[in-house]
Structure formats: C-alpha cells, structure tokens
Amino acid sequence: MKLTEAIIKRIEELSYSHNITITKWSMKAGIIPSTLYGILKRKSGCPRIQTVKLLCDAIGITLSEFFDVDYINSAEYEEER
C-alpha cells in the first residue's frame, strides 16, 4: 500500500470510529472541508503533517496514535508528481 492510500484509509477509519463526518471533523479542526475532501479523493496529494496534527487534536488523539497502525508503518513511500 502506498503512503497516501494508508493515510486516507486511517482518516476514513478514524472518522468512522469517532462517529464524526468528514465535514464536521474538518470544521472542528479548522480546516476547510474541501481541503480534506481533496485529500480523500486523492486530488491534493499526501497531507502535510500540520494537517494531520490538526485532525488529531480535533478528535483528541496524538500523532503517535494516528500513525501507529501496521498498514501505515509498512506503507511504501511514493514520489509526488
């Protein structure tokens, strides 16, 4: 699995497990919803760490908790186009 795909999967997984819509989560994080939807639809490339941190803070998890899943830790790096 590519890194971007793994991060998208984790965002979707956390949205489901925290019972929060993408729109509500992005607004709570202070991110424009279209930014998060762009990431999820693979139009924005891999999200910046600052974006992931804002998402984590909004649902009360750490960056370590976000990234501590096997499929992210084993993901392959991909060059941005």
Stockholm file with secondary structure:
# STOCKHOLM 1.0

chainA/1-81         MKLTEAIIKRIEELSYSHNITITKWSMKAGIIPSTLYGILKRKSGCPRIQTVKLLCDAIGITLSEFFDVDYINSAEYEEER
#=GR chainA/1-81 SS CBHHHHHHHHHHHHHHHTTCCHHHHHHHHTCCHHHHHHHHTTSSCSCCHHHHHHHHHHHTCCHHHHHCSHHHHTCBCCCCC
#=GC SS_cons        CBHHHHHHHHHHHHHHHTTCCHHHHHHHHTCCHHHHHHHHTTSSCSCCHHHHHHHHHHHTCCHHHHHCSHHHHTCBCCCCC
//
